[in-house]
């Protein structure tokens, strides 16, 4: 059994200026997130997507062995919010590249967060009060 370190990279991407027709199909968004996971070297365990009606947005998640990719779309605003968190050897930047290539946003703003547990403090290293 491989021991995985609880450390990863979490990307929060705001993608704006997307053609509305790219943001309304659950099936297309599912295929896109699966392709993004594959490009990143991640493994999809399950996915679930919900459409809010004809011409409306989609919300969904691809559950990964390495964590998740989620997306929420607003076609009426040409906007998608993506959340990509991966640990291990997976490369979330490659997943984001796939999303950007397929959705072709006019603008993409990304927040990057390094996820890791706090160091364990021992009696010798606990700060004195």
C-alpha positions as CSV (number, residue, x, y, z in Angstrom):
1,X,0.0,0.0,0.0
2,X,1.3,3.4,-0.9
3,X,1.2,6.0,1.8
4,X,0.0,9.4,0.4
5,X,1.2,12.6,1.9
6,X,-1.7,15.0,2.7
7,X,-0.3,17.8,0.6
8,X,-1.6,19.2,-2.6
9,X,-2.3,22.2,-4.8
10,X,-5.7,23.8,-4.9
11,X,-6.6,26.1,-7.9
12,X,-9.6,28.3,-7.8
13,X,-10.3,29.6,-11.3
14,X,-12.7,32.4,-12.4
15,X,-13.2,32.0,-16.2
16,X,-15.0,34.9,-17.9
17,X,-16.0,35.7,-21.5
18,X,-17.0,32.2,-22.5
19,X,-19.5,31.5,-25.2
20,X,-22.8,30.5,-23.5
21,X,-23.3,27.4,-25.6
22,X,-20.1,25.9,-24.0
23,X,-21.7,26.2,-20.5
24,X,-25.1,24.4,-20.7
25,X,-24.5,20.7,-21.3
26,X,-24.0,18.3,-18.4
27,X,-22.6,15.7,-20.8
28,X,-20.1,18.1,-22.4
29,X,-19.0,19.4,-19.0
30,X,-18.6,15.9,-17.7
31,X,-16.4,14.9,-20.6
32,X,-14.4,18.1,-20.2
33,X,-13.7,17.5,-16.5
34,X,-12.8,13.8,-17.2
35,X,-10.4,14.9,-19.9
36,X,-8.9,17.5,-17.5
37,X,-8.4,14.9,-14.8
38,X,-6.7,12.5,-17.3
39,X,-4.4,15.2,-18.5
40,X,-3.4,16.0,-14.9
41,X,-2.6,12.3,-14.2
42,X,-5.6,12.0,-11.9
43,X,-8.1,9.1,-11.6
44,X,-11.9,9.8,-11.7
45,X,-13.8,7.7,-9.2
46,X,-17.3,9.2,-9.9
47,X,-18.9,12.2,-11.4
48,X,-22.2,13.9,-10.9
49,X,-23.6,16.9,-12.8
50,X,-26.9,18.8,-12.6
51,X,-28.3,21.1,-15.3
52,X,-30.7,23.9,-14.2
53,X,-32.8,23.7,-17.4
54,X,-32.5,24.4,-21.1
55,X,-30.0,27.2,-21.7
56,X,-29.2,27.4,-18.0
57,X,-26.0,26.6,-16.1
58,X,-24.5,23.4,-14.9
59,X,-23.0,22.5,-11.5
60,X,-21.0,19.3,-11.0
61,X,-18.1,17.5,-9.6
62,X,-15.6,14.9,-10.7
63,X,-14.5,13.0,-7.5
64,X,-10.9,11.9,-7.9
65,X,-8.7,9.5,-6.1
66,X,-6.5,12.6,-5.7
67,X,-9.4,14.9,-4.6
68,X,-11.8,16.7,-6.9
69,X,-12.6,19.0,-9.8
70,X,-15.8,21.0,-9.5
71,X,-17.4,23.6,-11.8
72,X,-20.4,25.9,-11.7
73,X,-21.4,27.7,-14.9
74,X,-23.5,30.8,-15.6
75,X,-24.0,30.9,-19.4
76,X,-26.1,34.1,-19.1
77,X,-22.9,35.8,-17.8
78,X,-20.4,33.8,-19.9
79,X,-18.8,32.7,-16.6
80,X,-17.5,29.5,-15.0
81,X,-16.0,29.0,-11.5
82,X,-13.8,26.0,-11.3
83,X,-12.2,24.4,-8.3
84,X,-9.3,22.0,-8.9
85,X,-7.7,20.3,-5.9
86,X,-5.2,17.4,-6.4
87,X,-2.6,15.7,-4.2
88,X,0.0,13.2,-4.9
89,X,1.7,13.3,-8.3
90,X,-1.3,14.8,-10.1
91,X,-0.7,18.2,-11.7
92,X,-3.8,20.4,-11.4
93,X,-2.2,23.1,-13.6
94,X,-2.5,20.6,-16.5
95,X,-6.2,20.1,-15.7
96,X,-6.7,23.9,-15.8
97,X,-4.9,24.1,-19.1
98,X,-7.5,21.7,-20.6
99,X,-10.4,23.7,-19.2
100,X,-9.0,26.9,-20.6
101,X,-8.3,25.4,-24.0
102,X,-11.9,24.0,-24.3
103,X,-13.8,26.9,-22.8
104,X,-11.6,29.6,-24.4
105,X,-12.3,32.3,-21.8
106,X,-11.5,36.0,-22.6
107,X,-10.2,36.2,-19.0
108,X,-9.0,33.7,-16.4
109,X,-8.1,34.6,-12.8
110,X,-6.5,31.9,-10.7
111,X,-5.9,31.7,-7.0
112,X,-3.4,29.0,-6.0
113,X,-3.4,27.6,-2.5
114,X,-0.9,25.1,-1.1
115,X,-2.7,22.6,1.1
116,X,-0.8,20.8,3.8
117,X,-1.4,20.0,7.5
118,X,0.2,22.1,10.2
119,X,3.4,20.8,11.6
120,X,3.1,18.6,14.6
121,X,4.3,20.3,17.7
122,X,6.0,18.2,20.4
123,X,6.4,19.1,24.1
124,X,9.9,20.4,23.2
125,X,8.7,22.7,20.4
126,X,5.4,24.0,21.9
127,X,5.7,27.8,22.3
128,X,5.7,29.0,26.0
129,X,2.9,31.2,27.1
